[in-house]
Amino acid sequence: MKPADLLAGLPGETLMREGLADWAAGRRTIPACLVAIGSGRLQSAGLIPRMAAPQPDDAEHQLYQLLRQAGGDAYSRYNALLRELISFENALDRRTRENENQRAEIGKAAR
């Protein structure tokens, strides 16, 4: 399965696709901050190159600052976005494991 296909139908798919595009282009946006926060698991799934430029250590702080600038209740939005990221990461992990299991089964059947 292609890395981009891993995202199809996952919770937060649209947000993460936008974040991956912004992150790759070097834009500091709310979705790009979420990608930076979840970069370890996104790298493990093959969605971000392992040798990609390091992200700032303060991605969570940057996310909160961007939310404050946008107005509204930054604290609630921040927590909601982190919950959405966690939900996305968990679903991505499940899909990645399922794909690995399918490949292993195909490999066994080919022997």
N, CA, C and O atoms as a GROMACS GRO file, in nm:
protein
  444
    1MET      N    1   0.085  -0.118   0.000
    1MET     CA    2   0.000   0.000   0.000
    1MET      C    3   0.089   0.124   0.000
    1MET      O    4   0.184   0.132   0.077
    2LYS      N    5   0.057   0.217  -0.085
    2LYS     CA    6   0.134   0.341  -0.094
    2LYS      C    7   0.116   0.422   0.035
    2LYS      O    8   0.009   0.416   0.096
    3PRO      N    9   0.218   0.496   0.076
    3PRO     CA   10   0.204   0.574   0.199
    3PRO      C   11   0.082   0.666   0.200
    3PRO      O   12   0.013   0.675   0.302
    4ALA      N   13   0.054   0.732   0.089
    4ALA     CA   14  -0.062   0.823   0.086
    4ALA      C   15  -0.192   0.746   0.103
    4ALA      O   16  -0.289   0.800   0.157
    5ASP      N   17  -0.197   0.620   0.057
    5ASP     CA   18  -0.317   0.540   0.071
    5ASP      C   19  -0.342   0.500   0.216
    5ASP      O   20  -0.454   0.466   0.253
    6LEU      N   21  -0.238   0.503   0.297
    6LEU     CA   22  -0.254   0.470   0.438
    6LEU      C   23  -0.350   0.567   0.508
    6LEU      O   24  -0.414   0.531   0.606
    7LEU      N   25  -0.358   0.689   0.457
    7LEU     CA   26  -0.441   0.791   0.519
    7LEU      C   27  -0.589   0.777   0.489
    7LEU      O   28  -0.673   0.826   0.565
    8ALA      N   29  -0.622   0.712   0.379
    8ALA     CA   30  -0.760   0.707   0.330
    8ALA      C   31  -0.856   0.655   0.436
    8ALA      O   32  -0.842   0.544   0.486
    9GLY      N   33  -0.953   0.739   0.470
    9GLY     CA   34  -1.058   0.700   0.562
    9GLY      C   35  -1.024   0.708   0.709
    9GLY      O   36  -1.109   0.677   0.793
   10LEU      N   37  -0.903   0.747   0.742
   10LEU     CA   38  -0.867   0.756   0.884
   10LEU      C   39  -0.926   0.883   0.945
   10LEU      O   40  -0.946   0.982   0.875
   11PRO      N   41  -0.952   0.881   1.075
   11PRO     CA   42  -1.001   1.004   1.140
   11PRO      C   43  -0.894   1.112   1.128
   11PRO      O   44  -0.777   1.088   1.156
   12GLY      N   45  -0.934   1.230   1.087
   12GLY     CA   46  -0.839   1.340   1.073
   12GLY      C   47  -0.762   1.337   0.942
   12GLY      O   48  -0.663   1.408   0.928
   13GLU      N   49  -0.807   1.256   0.847
   13GLU     CA   50  -0.735   1.243   0.720
   13GLU      C   51  -0.710   1.377   0.652
   13GLU      O   52  -0.597   1.406   0.613
   14THR      N   53  -0.812   1.458   0.638
   14THR     CA   54  -0.800   1.586   0.568
   14THR      C   55  -0.700   1.677   0.639
   14THR      O   56  -0.615   1.739   0.574
   15LEU      N   57  -0.710   1.684   0.769
   15LEU     CA   58  -0.620   1.767   0.848
   15LEU      C   59  -0.476   1.720   0.833
   15LEU      O   60  -0.385   1.802   0.819
   16MET      N   61  -0.455   1.589   0.837
   16MET     CA   62  -0.319   1.537   0.828
   16MET      C   63  -0.262   1.550   0.687
   16MET      O   64  -0.142   1.574   0.672
   17ARG      N   65  -0.344   1.534   0.584
   17ARG     CA   66  -0.296   1.556   0.447
   17ARG      C   67  -0.250   1.701   0.431
   17ARG      O   68  -0.144   1.728   0.374
   18GLU      N   69  -0.330   1.793   0.482
   18GLU     CA   70  -0.293   1.935   0.476
   18GLU      C   71  -0.165   1.959   0.555
   18GLU      O   72  -0.076   2.032   0.511
   19GLY      N   73  -0.156   1.898   0.671
   19GLY     CA   74  -0.037   1.913   0.755
   19GLY      C   75   0.088   1.858   0.690
   19GLY      O   76   0.194   1.919   0.699
   20LEU      N   77   0.077   1.743   0.626
   20LEU     CA   78   0.193   1.685   0.558
   20LEU      C   79   0.240   1.775   0.444
   20LEU      O   80   0.360   1.792   0.424
   21ALA      N   81   0.146   1.833   0.370
   21ALA     CA   82   0.182   1.924   0.260
   21ALA      C   83   0.247   2.052   0.315
   21ALA      O   84   0.348   2.098   0.262
   22ASP      N   85   0.190   2.106   0.420
   22ASP     CA   86   0.246   2.228   0.481
   22ASP      C   87   0.384   2.200   0.540
   22ASP      O   88   0.477   2.279   0.524
   23TRP      N   89   0.396   2.086   0.609
   23TRP     CA   90   0.522   2.048   0.672
   23TRP      C   91   0.631   2.033   0.566
   23TRP      O   92   0.742   2.081   0.584
   24ALA      N   93   0.597   1.965   0.456
   24ALA     CA   94   0.695   1.942   0.350
   24ALA      C   95   0.737   2.074   0.285
   24ALA      O   96   0.850   2.086   0.239
   25ALA      N   97   0.646   2.171   0.280
   25ALA     CA   98   0.675   2.301   0.219
   25ALA      C   99   0.740   2.397   0.318
   25ALA      O  100   0.775   2.509   0.281
   26GLY      N  101   0.756   2.356   0.442
   26GLY     CA  102   0.819   2.440   0.543
   26GLY      C  103   0.728   2.548   0.600
   26GLY      O  104   0.776   2.643   0.662
   27ARG      N  105   0.597   2.534   0.580
   27ARG     CA  106   0.503   2.632   0.634
   27ARG      C  107   0.473   2.601   0.779
   27ARG      O  108   0.460   2.485   0.818
   28ARG      N  109   0.461   2.705   0.858
   28ARG     CA  110   0.425   2.689   0.999
   28ARG      C  111   0.275   2.715   1.012
   28ARG      O  112   0.231   2.829   1.027
   29THR      N  113   0.201   2.607   1.007
   29THR     CA  114   0.056   2.615   1.019
   29THR      C  115   0.010   2.523   1.131
   29THR      O  116   0.088   2.443   1.183
   30ILE      N  117  -0.115   2.534   1.166
   30ILE     CA  118  -0.170   2.446   1.269
   30ILE      C  119  -0.156   2.300   1.227
   30ILE      O  120  -0.107   2.219   1.305
   31PRO      N  121  -0.198   2.263   1.105
   31PRO     CA  122  -0.182   2.123   1.065
   31PRO      C  123  -0.034   2.079   1.060
   31PRO      O  124  -0.003   1.965   1.095
   32ALA      N  125   0.056   2.168   1.018
   32ALA     CA  126   0.199   2.132   1.013
   32ALA      C  127   0.253   2.109   1.154
   32ALA      O  128   0.339   2.022   1.173
   33CYS      N  129   0.205   2.184   1.250
   33CYS     CA  130   0.248   2.162   1.389
   33CYS      C  131   0.204   2.024   1.437
   33CYS      O  132   0.278   1.956   1.509
   34LEU      N  133   0.083   1.982   1.399
   34LEU     CA  134   0.036   1.849   1.437
   34LEU      C  135   0.124   1.741   1.376
   34LEU      O  136   0.154   1.640   1.440
   35VAL      N  137   0.164   1.761   1.251
   35VAL     CA  138   0.254   1.666   1.187
   35VAL      C  139   0.388   1.662   1.261
   35VAL      O  140   0.444   1.555   1.282
   36ALA      N  141   0.438   1.777   1.299
   36ALA     CA  142   0.565   1.783   1.373
   36ALA      C  143   0.552   1.710   1.506
   36ALA      O  144   0.644   1.638   1.547
   37ILE      N  145   0.440   1.728   1.574
   37ILE     CA  146   0.419   1.663   1.703
   37ILE      C  147   0.415   1.510   1.685
   37ILE      O  148   0.470   1.436   1.766
   38GLY      N  149   0.350   1.465   1.579
   38GLY     CA  150   0.337   1.322   1.555
   38GLY      C  151   0.440   1.265   1.460
   38GLY      O  152   0.422   1.156   1.407
   39SER      N  153   0.548   1.338   1.437
   39SER     CA  154   0.645   1.298   1.334
   39SER      C  155   0.706   1.160   1.356
   39SER      O  156   0.734   1.090   1.259
   40GLY      N  157   0.728   1.120   1.478
   40GLY     CA  158   0.787   0.988   1.504
   40GLY      C  159   0.702   0.875   1.449
   40GLY      O  160   0.753   0.786   1.380
   41ARG      N  161   0.573   0.878   1.478
   41ARG     CA  162   0.485   0.772   1.430
   41ARG      C  163   0.459   0.785   1.280
   41ARG      O  164   0.438   0.685   1.212
   42LEU      N  165   0.459   0.908   1.231
   42LEU     CA  166   0.442   0.928   1.087
   42LEU      C  167   0.564   0.877   1.010
   42LEU      O  168   0.550   0.825   0.900
   43GLN      N  169   0.681   0.890   1.068
   43GLN     CA  170   0.802   0.835   1.006
   43GLN      C  171   0.795   0.682   1.006
   43GLN      O  172   0.829   0.618   0.907
   44SER      N  173   0.752   0.625   1.116
   44SER     CA  174   0.742   0.479   1.126
   44SER      C  175   0.648   0.422   1.020
   44SER      O  176   0.670   0.312   0.971
   45ALA      N  177   0.544   0.498   0.986
   45ALA     CA  178   0.447   0.453   0.887
   45ALA      C  179   0.493   0.483   0.744
   45ALA      O  180   0.428   0.440   0.649
   46GLY      N  181   0.604   0.555   0.729
   46GLY     CA  182   0.655   0.587   0.597
   46GLY      C  183   0.594   0.711   0.534
   46GLY      O  184   0.609   0.734   0.414
   47LEU      N  185   0.526   0.791   0.613
   47LEU     CA  186   0.463   0.913   0.561
   47LEU      C  187   0.557   1.032   0.560
   47LEU      O  188   0.534   1.130   0.489
   48ILE      N  189   0.662   1.024   0.640
   48ILE     CA  190   0.765   1.129   0.645
   48ILE      C  191   0.899   1.058   0.630
   48ILE      O  192   0.923   0.957   0.696
   49PRO      N  193   0.985   1.109   0.544
   49PRO     CA  194   1.117   1.047   0.531
   49PRO      C  195   1.194   1.049   0.663
   49PRO      O  196   1.187   1.147   0.738
   50ARG      N  197   1.264   0.944   0.691
   50ARG     CA  198   1.340   0.934   0.817
   50ARG      C  199   1.449   1.040   0.827
   50ARG      O  200   1.483   1.084   0.937
   51MET      N  201   1.503   1.080   0.716
   51MET     CA  202   1.612   1.178   0.718
   51MET      C  203   1.559   1.320   0.695
   51MET      O  204   1.636   1.409   0.656
   52ALA      N  205   1.433   1.342   0.720
   52ALA     CA  206   1.374   1.475   0.700
   52ALA      C  207   1.437   1.574   0.797
   52ALA      O  208   1.492   1.537   0.901
   53ALA      N  209   1.428   1.699   0.761
   53ALA     CA  210   1.481   1.805   0.848
   53ALA      C  211   1.415   1.797   0.984
   53ALA      O  212   1.294   1.776   0.994
   54PRO      N  213   1.493   1.812   1.089
   54PRO     CA  214   1.434   1.803   1.223
   54PRO      C  215   1.333   1.915   1.245
   54PRO      O  216   1.349   2.027   1.198
   55GLN      N  217   1.229   1.881   1.317
   55GLN     CA  218   1.127   1.979   1.349
   55GLN      C  219   1.162   2.048   1.480
   55GLN      O  220   1.234   1.993   1.563
   56PRO      N  221   1.111   2.168   1.498
   56PRO     CA  222   1.140   2.237   1.622
   56PRO      C  223   1.087   2.160   1.742
   56PRO      O  224   0.981   2.097   1.735
   57ASP      N  225   1.161   2.164   1.850
   57ASP     CA  226   1.121   2.093   1.972
   57ASP      C  227   0.996   2.155   2.034
   57ASP      O  228   0.931   2.093   2.117
   58ASP      N  229   0.965   2.276   1.995
   58ASP     CA  230   0.854   2.346   2.056
   58ASP      C  231   0.729   2.346   1.968
   58ASP      O  232   0.653   2.443   1.968
   59ALA      N  233   0.707   2.239   1.894
   59ALA     CA  234   0.591   2.232   1.804
   59ALA      C  235   0.460   2.248   1.881
   59ALA      O  236   0.367   2.312   1.832
   60GLU      N  237   0.452   2.192   2.000
   60GLU     CA  238   0.330   2.205   2.079
   60GLU      C  239   0.310   2.351   2.120
   60GLU      O  240   0.198   2.401   2.119
   61HIS      N  241   0.417   2.417   2.156
   61HIS     CA  242   0.408   2.559   2.192
   61HIS      C  243   0.368   2.642   2.069
   61HIS      O  244   0.284   2.732   2.080
   62GLN      N  245   0.427   2.613   1.955
   62GLN     CA  246   0.392   2.684   1.832
   62GLN      C  247   0.245   2.662   1.797
   62GLN      O  248   0.176   2.755   1.756
   63LEU      N  249   0.198   2.540   1.813
   63LEU     CA  250   0.058   2.510   1.787
   63LEU      C  251  -0.031   2.597   1.874
   63LEU      O  252  -0.126   2.658   1.825
   64TYR      N  253  -0.001   2.603   2.001
   64TYR     CA  254  -0.084   2.683   2.093
   64TYR      C  255  -0.079   2.831   2.055
   64TYR      O  256  -0.182   2.899   2.059
   65GLN      N  257   0.038   2.880   2.018
   65GLN     CA  258   0.049   3.022   1.979
   65GLN      C  259  -0.033   3.051   1.854
   65GLN      O  260  -0.099   3.154   1.845
   66LEU      N  261  -0.030   2.960   1.757
   66LEU     CA  262  -0.110   2.979   1.636
   66LEU      C  263  -0.259   2.979   1.668
   66LEU      O  264  -0.335   3.055   1.609
   67LEU      N  265  -0.300   2.894   1.759
   67LEU     CA  266  -0.440   2.890   1.800
   67LEU      C  267  -0.481   3.017   1.873
   67LEU      O  268  -0.592   3.066   1.856
   68ARG      N  269  -0.392   3.070   1.954
   68ARG     CA  270  -0.421   3.198   2.022
   68ARG      C  271  -0.436   3.310   1.921
   68ARG      O  272  -0.525   3.394   1.935
   69GLN      N  273  -0.350   3.311   1.820
   69GLN     CA  274  -0.359   3.415   1.717
   69GLN      C  275  -0.488   3.404   1.637
   69GLN      O  276  -0.541   3.505   1.592
   70ALA      N  277  -0.538   3.283   1.621
   70ALA     CA  278  -0.661   3.261   1.544
   70ALA      C  279  -0.785   3.308   1.620
   70ALA      O  280  -0.891   3.326   1.561
   71GLY      N  281  -0.771   3.326   1.750
   71GLY     CA  282  -0.883   3.370   1.832
   71GLY      C  283  -0.965   3.253   1.883
   71GLY      O  284  -0.941   3.138   1.847
   72GLY      N  285  -1.062   3.285   1.965
   72GLY     CA  286  -1.146   3.180   2.023
   72GLY      C  287  -1.078   3.117   2.144
   72GLY      O  288  -0.984   3.172   2.199
   73ASP      N  289  -1.127   3.003   2.182
   73ASP     CA  290  -1.076   2.931   2.299
   73ASP      C  291  -0.960   2.842   2.257
   73ASP      O  292  -0.978   2.726   2.220
   74ALA      N  293  -0.840   2.898   2.262
   74ALA     CA  294  -0.721   2.826   2.217
   74ALA      C  295  -0.698   2.699   2.298
   74ALA      O  296  -0.657   2.597   2.241
   75TYR      N  297  -0.724   2.702   2.427
   75TYR     CA  298  -0.699   2.588   2.512
   75TYR      C  299  -0.786   2.469   2.472
   75TYR      O  300  -0.736   2.357   2.458
   76SER      N  301  -0.915   2.493   2.452
   76SER     CA  302  -1.006   2.385   2.412
   76SER      C  303  -0.970   2.332   2.274
   76SER      O  304  -0.971   2.211   2.251
   77ARG      N  305  -0.941   2.420   2.182
   77ARG     CA  306  -0.906   2.380   2.046
   77ARG      C  307  -0.776   2.299   2.046
   77ARG      O  308  -0.765   2.199   1.975
   78TYR      N  309  -0.679   2.344   2.125
   78TYR     CA  310  -0.551   2.274   2.138
   78TYR      C  311  -0.574   2.130   2.183
   78TYR      O  312  -0.522   2.036   2.123
   79ASN      N  313  -0.651   2.114   2.290
   79ASN     CA  314  -0.678   1.980   2.342
   79ASN      C  315  -0.755   1.895   2.242
   79ASN      O  316  -0.728   1.776   2.228
   80ALA      N  317  -0.851   1.955   2.172
   80ALA     CA  318  -0.928   1.881   2.072
   80ALA      C  319  -0.837   1.834   1.958
   80ALA      O  320  -0.850   1.721   1.911
   81LEU      N  321  -0.747   1.920   1.913
   81LEU     CA  322  -0.656   1.884   1.805
   81LEU      C  323  -0.560   1.772   1.847
   81LEU      O  324  -0.531   1.682   1.769
   82LEU      N  325  -0.511   1.778   1.970
   82LEU     CA  326  -0.423   1.671   2.018
   82LEU      C  327  -0.498   1.539   2.029
   82LEU      O  328  -0.443   1.434   1.999
   83ARG      N  329  -0.624   1.544   2.072
   83ARG     CA  330  -0.705   1.420   2.076
   83ARG      C  331  -0.726   1.366   1.935
   83ARG      O  332  -0.721   1.245   1.913
   84GLU      N  333  -0.749   1.456   1.839
   84GLU     CA  334  -0.767   1.413   1.700
   84GLU      C  335  -0.639   1.351   1.646
   84GLU      O  336  -0.643   1.251   1.574
   85LEU      N  337  -0.524   1.410   1.681
   85LEU     CA  338  -0.396   1.354   1.639
   85LEU      C  339  -0.376   1.214   1.698
   85LEU      O  340  -0.334   1.123   1.627
   86ILE      N  341  -0.406   1.197   1.823
   86ILE     CA  342  -0.392   1.067   1.889
   86ILE      C  343  -0.483   0.964   1.823
   86ILE      O  344  -0.442   0.851   1.800
   87SER      N  345  -0.606   1.003   1.794
   87SER     CA  346  -0.699   0.913   1.727
   87SER      C  347  -0.645   0.874   1.590
   87SER      O  348  -0.651   0.757   1.551
   88PHE      N  349  -0.592   0.971   1.516
   88PHE     CA  350  -0.533   0.944   1.386
   88PHE      C  351  -0.415   0.848   1.399
   88PHE      O  352  -0.406   0.750   1.324
   89GLU      N  353  -0.325   0.876   1.493
   89GLU     CA  354  -0.206   0.792   1.510
   89GLU      C  355  -0.244   0.648   1.546
   89GLU      O  356  -0.185   0.554   1.494
   90ASN      N  357  -0.342   0.632   1.634
   90ASN     CA  358  -0.385   0.496   1.672
   90ASN      C  359  -0.443   0.421   1.553
   90ASN      O  360  -0.413   0.304   1.533
   91ALA      N  361  -0.527   0.490   1.474
   91ALA     CA  362  -0.584   0.426   1.355
   91ALA      C  363  -0.475   0.395   1.253
   91ALA      O  364  -0.479   0.290   1.188
   92LEU      N  365  -0.378   0.484   1.238
   92LEU     CA  366  -0.267   0.462   1.146
   92LEU      C  367  -0.184   0.341   1.190
   92LEU      O  368  -0.144   0.259   1.108
   93ASP      N  369  -0.159   0.331   1.318
   93ASP     CA  370  -0.084   0.216   1.371
   93ASP      C  371  -0.158   0.086   1.342
   93ASP      O  372  -0.096  -0.012   1.301
   94ARG      N  373  -0.289   0.084   1.364
   94ARG     CA  374  -0.368  -0.037   1.336
   94ARG      C  375  -0.359  -0.073   1.188
   94ARG      O  376  -0.339  -0.189   1.153
   95ARG      N  377  -0.375   0.027   1.101
   95ARG     CA  378  -0.371   0.000   0.957
   95ARG      C  379  -0.232  -0.050   0.916
   95ARG      O  380  -0.221  -0.141   0.834
   96THR      N  381  -0.129   0.008   0.972
   96THR     CA  382   0.008  -0.033   0.939
   96THR      C  383   0.031  -0.178   0.981
   96THR      O  384   0.089  -0.256   0.906
   97ARG      N  385  -0.014  -0.214   1.101
   97ARG     CA  386  -0.001  -0.352   1.148
   97ARG      C  387  -0.079  -0.448   1.059
   97ARG      O  388  -0.029  -0.555   1.025
   98GLU      N  389  -0.200  -0.409   1.020
   98GLU     CA  390  -0.282  -0.494   0.932
   98GLU      C  391  -0.210  -0.517   0.799
   98GLU      O  392  -0.209  -0.628   0.747
   99ASN      N  393  -0.152  -0.411   0.743
   99ASN     CA  394  -0.079  -0.423   0.616
   99ASN      C  395   0.042  -0.514   0.631
   99ASN      O  396   0.070  -0.595   0.542
  100GLU      N  397   0.113  -0.502   0.742
  100GLU     CA  398   0.229  -0.588   0.766
  100GLU      C  399   0.185  -0.734   0.778
  100GLU      O  400   0.251  -0.824   0.726
  101ASN      N  401   0.074  -0.757   0.847
  101ASN     CA  402   0.023  -0.894   0.861
  101ASN      C  403  -0.020  -0.952   0.727
  101ASN      O  404   0.005  -1.069   0.699
  102GLN      N  405  -0.084  -0.870   0.644
  102GLN     CA  406  -0.125  -0.916   0.511
  102GLN      C  407  -0.004  -0.952   0.426
  102GLN      O  408  -0.003  -1.054   0.357
  103ARG      N  409   0.100  -0.867   0.430
  103ARG     CA  410   0.222  -0.896   0.354
  103ARG      C  411   0.287  -1.024   0.403
  103ARG      O  412   0.337  -1.103   0.322
  104ALA      N  413   0.286  -1.046   0.533
  104ALA     CA  414   0.345  -1.168   0.588
  104ALA      C  415   0.266  -1.290   0.541
  104ALA      O  416   0.326  -1.393   0.507
  105GLU      N  417   0.135  -1.281   0.539
  105GLU     CA  418   0.051  -1.392   0.493
  105GLU      C  419   0.074  -1.420   0.345
  105GLU      O  420   0.079  -1.536   0.304
  106ILE      N  421   0.088  -1.316   0.265
  106ILE     CA  422   0.116  -1.332   0.123
  106ILE      C  423   0.251  -1.399   0.103
  106ILE      O  424   0.267  -1.486   0.018
  107GLY      N  425   0.349  -1.356   0.184
  107GLY     CA  426   0.482  -1.416   0.176
  107GLY      C  427   0.482  -1.563   0.211
  107GLY      O  428   0.552  -1.642   0.148
  108LYS      N  429   0.404  -1.599   0.311
  108LYS     CA  430   0.394  -1.740   0.350
  108LYS      C  431   0.327  -1.822   0.240
  108LYS      O  432   0.369  -1.934   0.211
  109ALA      N  433   0.224  -1.766   0.180
  109ALA     CA  434   0.151  -1.837   0.074
  109ALA      C  435   0.237  -1.854  -0.052
  109ALA      O  436   0.217  -1.949  -0.128
  110ALA      N  437   0.331  -1.763  -0.074
  110ALA     CA  438   0.415  -1.770  -0.193
  110ALA      C  439   0.525  -1.875  -0.180
  110ALA      O  440   0.585  -1.914  -0.280
  111ARG      N  441   0.551  -1.920  -0.060
  111ARG     CA  442   0.661  -2.017  -0.039
  111ARG      C  443   0.625  -2.153  -0.082
  111ARG      O  444   0.705  -2.245  -0.071
   0.00000   0.00000   0.00000
